[in-house]
Amino acid sequence: MRKESFIFSLLRLLVSVAILLLLLLLYWSFSLMETDIKSIKSAIEQLTSTVHDLPQSAPLSNAAQVPKKRERNYIQEALPNLLVDDLFYDNILPELLGAGFKPEGSLETAVVGKPDNLHPLSSWYNVNVWLALCNVAVSHPTFGYFESYSPNAAIKVEARETEDHNIEYWIHLREGMYWEPLKQDHFPSSVKLDPHFLKRHPLTAHDFKLGFDVIMNPFIEESSSAALKLMFDDVLEFKVVDDLTFYVRWKGHLVEIDSQKVYRPKYIAKNITMGLTPLASFVYQFYPDGKKIIDDTKEPDPYRTNSSFAQFFLQHWAKNVIPSCGPMRFEGMSDEQIRFSRNPNYYSPYACLVEKRNITFKPIEDTIWQGFKQGALSFYSLTPEHLFDFENFLKSDAYKKQEKNGEAIHELDYLFRSFTYLGWNQTNPLFSNYRVRQALTLAIDRKRIIEQILKEMGFEIATPFYPFSKAYNPALKPYPFDPIKAKRILEEEGFYDRSGTGVLSKETPQGPLNFEFNLTYFVKNPTSKSICEFVSTALREIGIKCNLNGVDIADLTKLFEDKNFDAYLLAWALANPPEDLRSLWHSSLAKEKGSPNSIGFKNDEVDRIIEELTYEYDPARRQQLFFRFGEIFYKEVPYTLIHASKPTLLYRDNIQNVFLPIDRQDLIPGAVVSEPDDSIFWIKKR
Amino acid sequence: MIAYLLRRLILLPITLFFIILVNFVIINLAPGEPTTLTEISTTGEAVRRGTQAVTGDMRYLQFREFYGLTLPILFNPWPFYSLKTVTNEIKESLDASLSIEKQDELRLKIGDQARFIMDKLLHIMEDPKSSNEMKEKAVRFFIRGGVRQAVVSPSPTEEEKIYNEKIAKENYFLIQQLPEKNDPNLQKKIEELSKWYKRSKEEYQFEPTTWQKLRMFFFETRFFRYMTRVVTLDFGTLRNDPNKSVISEVTKRFKYSLTLSIIPLLLTVILCQLFGFFMAYHQNTISDLSLNLLFLLLYAAPIFVVAPFLIEKGALHNNFPGTSTPIPIGGFSSPEDLFSKMTSWERIVDILLHLALPFMAVMYGSLAAQTRLTRTAVLEVMRQDYVRTAKAKGVSSWNIMVDHVGRNAAITIVTAVASSFGAVLGGSLIVETLFDINGFGKFFYDAVINRDYNVIMFSAISGSFLALVGYFIADFLYMWLDPRVTLE
């Protein structure tokens, strides 16, 4: 091998070192530049946010927001306003917050799973919650009450009867409400926004009309719109009078009330009208280049009839953003989280008391719980599985340290509007007899399920309503646990242990019928699994063979929709009163694929009650009808109600205004809502 | 050699075609609609809401049409159906004793066929001998077959706009003819529809010629549509968002999955060499035995136990040793608002801090396995004659280990390491889920759960393509490594 001269090697070494040094210097200068750019960028961001929040930097007060007066020709002063003042927002909340209050901080929460999209007709519950954060409605529920409406987008709602006995709700919108501009960086680079989208647009009656039209378009059959479509069936006309006025004409039906024939719209008509929401026509009627999707000048109601628009709307280019005109403003969604900020241009300064809200998407429940323990989340709904871990955590050093830093955890128990039940498929010969269903209910010790599996985070109910609703009859007590009586009833119905195997069976014309069935449940939820195992063991005791069938969500949905199951464990989330019994209990839906009446419940009297409730306005009579339904439910036991859920809200020390309206009768007399409302939470600076 | 190369290159697309065919058929035969209405509540339960209602045929129609799911899978015999077959099918669908599932299946099936059997449906509608019930059903299917989809594109041409406007008008006309139960106007509606049929039968090929029928038989199928897209490398969009293409979503996750597989792979290679050589050199000493035991334990511990253990006992409320930086328990980096304010160096550190635990979780198993393999390989080479010769020649033990042992032991190790390259695309579902990292594993898993056909197909195609190319290269490598192998 030829030896290199020493000089040459030295030279090579020097050159390499020099190149390395040069590279390091280059990196250093780049990093200096980067730091500079960063600081400039953050300074600009700060500046823009300061400019944006200029009206906000003053302490909040209702007085600052007096709308300027414009001639309102269509308001009839003589007619009463169906909207009532919300004393909580007008007087009590400002008092609670004190003078000089400024909204600060960010509420951090998390949800399991990432939504498919943010389409206005999404059937994902959380998406609807987020859409509502950024949107308005004709009215908002009066704080702490059900079936009471306060001004929101509308300042006045009038009911006018027409000559042909129909009723018109005239809605007079608030002046000076705007849709916030879209932002280019919320879209993929393939979508270039026209300047049209980058400025504010006033919220008008046309936006409400568009919201109505897309629901009524026969080519839009999303599951979320289908229910509304049925309800809107009675709307004869939806007319925009001017930019700030529209009316909805509801059909009056000739019904017999107290043996008198009267014309009446459906009871639900008022509730639905009050809940109408606008759809941003400056976004959804357009292509990204600012041209209209369809020519809307040729035909009347084009958005209500056009199938091409329906198709474009369902696949809309803006389906992953939320056009905002409500208390909060959409600030973007990534794979990790969705962000909102307070809308300083919103008319009511008290509608949002924090500066930001971030909701993180987590793959599983466990990671949310870990996040809360670490202090990354503001509040968390504790589940039975984590109760033990939570108690241990409170004793840990890590928590002691958090406590010292002012991050103590508080607890608030409340009743959640949902209940868990076993549904018995009534087309199955085993469950077609109500006596058998009673026996099954008697054989399951629900108290013990609540004690052992739910760790007391649930309670027994007798009828399928929210216990604080007027529809719930407290006189009915849940079935006791009585396996002996259960066995006796089954014997009376012909179920004996004929084969000596310990499994009951019955002689039928088709041959012996063994009491054996599959119980389907959502396999990924440990609590559901434990409950089903408990039920299976309990039924085994009285000679019923209950096979467990744990499935994932897609299969569960399919079984439910095809009504292809023996029995299942599921929960219903309840809507706000007024309760609608039709979708769950009317016999006309018993054989429809995918209907909520999945167990195939049929009862003539219940059908009559539902029809009567449709037109009954008298609260006392309504309650009577609900109670009667409750009695039938109690006797028929189409569901075995396992429990209504009673979660515990855990929240950090700096989160304020966490209370249940029903507990604060001193502030809100007569309040009935018993769930915490996170829209009034605010964050105290440490 | 050239002949072999050519043969392999020709076989490659053919093999790929059959892989696609088999996968396509299996995926399309899997039961279940790509949609769910049941939700998971905040407490983890399966929950439904009464506000969601039953909907009709239109509900998934647009979706199904968009993805070509209304067509048969491989061949389309529907244009060849006789009047008798169609009549029997409709009769069957009127049978009230059928289960809801079966009824729904039939309704969907005839609905999908409707476009190809319009003439027969019209015949049934107009036939005075058909019962009213039959007619009603036939009208429904007729309308279903007549309703067409608009051309959805972000910037349609003038022609497309005119077409869209035209079919919007026709669709609205058609849907207004939908009969109610015991509709008194049924006959009138049928007449209207019949007029419409006569007007448009030429344009929409309602009465195809044999040649047209044959074309439909082969080309109006799901598979043909999919293949025409695939050959132009268009793998479609995500089920839930037509703005996002499958390719862009996959590339977006590249950085997560590649970081999570390549860096641990490199670290594993380096560490396993160090440990392997150390253990072989000190064979049967205390240090060798204890390391052996440790790696045996690591090798045996399953990932779904180790990962939660790392989170619970290692990370939660603890700082990195010797610092006051808390150990992050999940995610690829800090939250965006923080991350975007960092300089590039801070970002790298931030990502490395976040990935410290996931790396451990990904690495420990393969590290244990590879180390034990390296130890064996080194020991085997150390017993060779040439090593003894080198020792006798007085070569320093460092040189023996590096030049003589190392090089020869590497062949075994590299083969083992190379085989784990295949896992790159697969991602690691468990680690990604537990550490909340948005990589391939979770992406493909979610696609399977959500029945996102395009993504599933893409993962199958790209996986098999990579495997085929891998084998192709491996064959050439063998030849290059071992002169005894020839490809003649």
Chai-1 contact restraints between the chains, C-beta under 6 A:
chainA,res_idxA,chainB,res_idxB,connection_type,confidence,min_distance_angstrom,max_distance_angstrom,comment,restraint_id
A,E34,B,T343,contact,1.0,0.0,6.0,A-B,restraint_1
A,T35,B,T343,contact,1.0,0.0,6.0,A-B,restraint_2
A,V112,B,I40,contact,1.0,0.0,6.0,A-B,restraint_3
A,D116,B,N240,contact,1.0,0.0,6.0,A-B,restraint_4
A,N117,B,N240,contact,1.0,0.0,6.0,A-B,restraint_5
A,N117,B,D241,contact,1.0,0.0,6.0,A-B,restraint_6
A,S123,B,Q52,contact,1.0,0.0,6.0,A-B,restraint_7
A,Y125,B,E39,contact,1.0,0.0,6.0,A-B,restraint_8
A,P188,B,N243,contact,1.0,0.0,6.0,A-B,restraint_9
A,P218,B,I175,contact,1.0,0.0,6.0,A-B,restraint_10
A,E221,B,T55,contact,1.0,0.0,6.0,A-B,restraint_11
A,E221,B,G56,contact,1.0,0.0,6.0,A-B,restraint_12
A,E221,B,M58,contact,1.0,0.0,6.0,A-B,restraint_13
A,E221,B,R59,contact,1.0,0.0,6.0,A-B,restraint_14
A,S223,B,L37,contact,1.0,0.0,6.0,A-B,restraint_15
A,S223,B,Q52,contact,1.0,0.0,6.0,A-B,restraint_16
A,S223,B,T55,contact,1.0,0.0,6.0,A-B,restraint_17
A,A226,B,A53,contact,1.0,0.0,6.0,A-B,restraint_18
A,A226,B,T55,contact,1.0,0.0,6.0,A-B,restraint_19
A,A227,B,T51,contact,1.0,0.0,6.0,A-B,restraint_20
A,A227,B,A53,contact,1.0,0.0,6.0,A-B,restraint_21
A,T305,B,Y172,contact,1.0,0.0,6.0,A-B,restraint_22
A,N306,B,A168,contact,1.0,0.0,6.0,A-B,restraint_23
A,S307,B,A168,contact,1.0,0.0,6.0,A-B,restraint_24
A,S307,B,N171,contact,1.0,0.0,6.0,A-B,restraint_25
A,S308,B,A150,contact,1.0,0.0,6.0,A-B,restraint_26
A,S308,B,N164,contact,1.0,0.0,6.0,A-B,restraint_27
A,S308,B,A168,contact,1.0,0.0,6.0,A-B,restraint_28
A,Q311,B,Q62,contact,1.0,0.0,6.0,A-B,restraint_29
A,Q311,B,A150,contact,1.0,0.0,6.0,A-B,restraint_30
A,Q311,B,V152,contact,1.0,0.0,6.0,A-B,restraint_31
A,Q315,B,V152,contact,1.0,0.0,6.0,A-B,restraint_32
A,Q315,B,P242,contact,1.0,0.0,6.0,A-B,restraint_33
A,D335,B,N438,contact,1.0,0.0,6.0,A-B,restraint_34
A,P363,B,T433,contact,1.0,0.0,6.0,A-B,restraint_35
A,E365,B,G44,contact,1.0,0.0,6.0,A-B,restraint_36
A,T367,B,G330,contact,1.0,0.0,6.0,A-B,restraint_37
A,T367,B,D436,contact,1.0,0.0,6.0,A-B,restraint_38
A,Q370,B,I329,contact,1.0,0.0,6.0,A-B,restraint_39
A,S381,B,T42,contact,1.0,0.0,6.0,A-B,restraint_40
A,T383,B,T43,contact,1.0,0.0,6.0,A-B,restraint_41
A,A398,B,H317,contact,1.0,0.0,6.0,A-B,restraint_42
A,F522,B,A46,contact,1.0,0.0,6.0,A-B,restraint_43
A,N525,B,G44,contact,1.0,0.0,6.0,A-B,restraint_44
A,N525,B,E45,contact,1.0,0.0,6.0,A-B,restraint_45
A,I553,B,T36,contact,1.0,0.0,6.0,A-B,restraint_46
A,I553,B,T38,contact,1.0,0.0,6.0,A-B,restraint_47
A,A554,B,G32,contact,1.0,0.0,6.0,A-B,restraint_48
A,A554,B,T36,contact,1.0,0.0,6.0,A-B,restraint_49
A,L556,B,T38,contact,1.0,0.0,6.0,A-B,restraint_50
A,L556,B,A46,contact,1.0,0.0,6.0,A-B,restraint_51
A,T557,B,T36,contact,1.0,0.0,6.0,A-B,restraint_52
A,T557,B,L37,contact,1.0,0.0,6.0,A-B,restraint_53
A,T557,B,T38,contact,1.0,0.0,6.0,A-B,restraint_54
A,K558,B,G32,contact,1.0,0.0,6.0,A-B,restraint_55
A,D562,B,I100,contact,1.0,0.0,6.0,A-B,restraint_56
A,D562,B,E101,contact,1.0,0.0,6.0,A-B,restraint_57
A,K563,B,I100,contact,1.0,0.0,6.0,A-B,restraint_58
A,N564,B,E101,contact,1.0,0.0,6.0,A-B,restraint_59
A,L570,B,A46,contact,1.0,0.0,6.0,A-B,restraint_60
A,A571,B,E45,contact,1.0,0.0,6.0,A-B,restraint_61
A,A571,B,V47,contact,1.0,0.0,6.0,A-B,restraint_62
A,A573,B,V47,contact,1.0,0.0,6.0,A-B,restraint_63
A,A573,B,R49,contact,1.0,0.0,6.0,A-B,restraint_64
A,S583,B,G50,contact,1.0,0.0,6.0,A-B,restraint_65
A,L584,B,G50,contact,1.0,0.0,6.0,A-B,restraint_66
A,E592,B,V54,contact,1.0,0.0,6.0,A-B,restraint_67
A,K593,B,I100,contact,1.0,0.0,6.0,A-B,restraint_68
A,K593,B,D104,contact,1.0,0.0,6.0,A-B,restraint_69
A,G594,B,V54,contact,1.0,0.0,6.0,A-B,restraint_70
A,S595,B,V54,contact,1.0,0.0,6.0,A-B,restraint_71
A,P596,B,G50,contact,1.0,0.0,6.0,A-B,restraint_72
